[in-house]
Amino acid sequence: MSETSLRDVRWIFILLAAYFVLQIGVRLATSHSLDLDEAEQAFRSQWLAAGYGPQPPFYNWLQYAVFQFAGVSLAALSVVKNLLLFTSYLLYGLTARLVLRDKALVAIATLGLLTIPQMVFEMQRDLTHTVAVFFSASIFFYGFVRSLKQPSLASYLIAGIGIGFGLLAKYNFAILPAAALIAALADARLRPRIFDRRLALTAVVALVIILPHLFWLKDNLHFATARTLEKMTASGHASYSMQVAMGIGSLALAVISFAGLTVAVFAIVFGKKLRAAFAARSEWTGLLERMMLVFVIGILFLIVFGGAAGIKDRWLVPMLFIVPLYFCLKIEAAGVATGEAFRRFMAIVGIIMIGVPAALYGSVAAARFTGHYERLNRPYATMLESLRKQAEPAAILAGDSLLAGNLRQDIPGVPVLSVDYPGFHPDLTGRRPLLLVWLIPPKGGSEALPPDMAQWLQANLGASAPGTSVIDVPYFYGRGKDSYRFGYAWINRPG
């Protein structure tokens, strides 16, 4: 890409950089507590492994490396996520610039990602591994398109890096390069780019990146896939025909949930011209259509032959993230004027860029008026501060990974274990006192030591269940005197 072309789209990236800096600020201002995926990263940063469980380790490795330099903190978590998102949008914009001539459509395609709820809202709210998938998909897609249009050793290398990172982010990423390969092979004009010797570099680079995890996966295949397969195939005792119907229905709902808002925004912006644009075709629209067709066929195979009954909208990220670019390619192929539409589109983008951070903050802060509490309202840090006044724990056993990750953030020098994750078992010999902490559900939860914690103590330490206590701590943004209750116990506390 020439320097002049880069200057043409630079304002988009400056705008996006400002937006993601704003998102970091909003996240830091909202709550010190961590949500599920954030807590997972904090908890699992205590050790480095070739695999951790149902999700491949790319994000864990990246966050582990950052924590080694910056320390375990919410700021480190938020910066990593938003830096990955910004880089993804940047690569998506550069890809759009390769295939679109109209600068306004380059901007609409890139900023059109903000019209996808799973990407603009859900990725900020909590998701981590899905962010890694989007990042990897953006790398691969840029390398793939560049290899088709401006082939070079670098473009094939970039595609290989994207594939390697993607397979380390989520296993379902594999469908993107597979769909891209099949779609390109179907076009005689693009076929030479696939039968290029440089494709070997793509394959070798991808293999080298994923090799450490492949060795781990060989011995832990069931551990790595069982939970995802359980979610995907959960259909109760439904008959085969009902399971297929449930799967197809969930796929349709997932597609609508993922792309529905984008379709609506483009319809508002371009009006009747959008309908006419769908009849237009180009080399690039054909490629993307074939990719999406292969994707849908692949999912249908999973439903019909693999027993999949529940398709989640976020699982569609590695394929349907190309939808805004696809629409823009259609619009350009139809020769639609973009001047007025661009102004309407930017007004909507402005609303989204202000509305999403406000909604993320408001969903937590509004609890002081509604009494409806999210996980980010829970006062983990305040609870730990109070318990540390009783004694300084040498190790902590938490009731689940959410709690463990939140405790890890505020006491990084102490090993924090979780009952629900047996893969981390440091030597606790001589580490006393041991603090046990668990969550007590707000509506009538038992204050007794949870049975799984009692079993853990007996199996790992040969210790019987200790006496228990509770502590009530005011919520963040709590209404009145509302508080959250934690159960705790000490083993070998001094005094």
Disulfide bonds with the S-S distance in Angstrom:
none
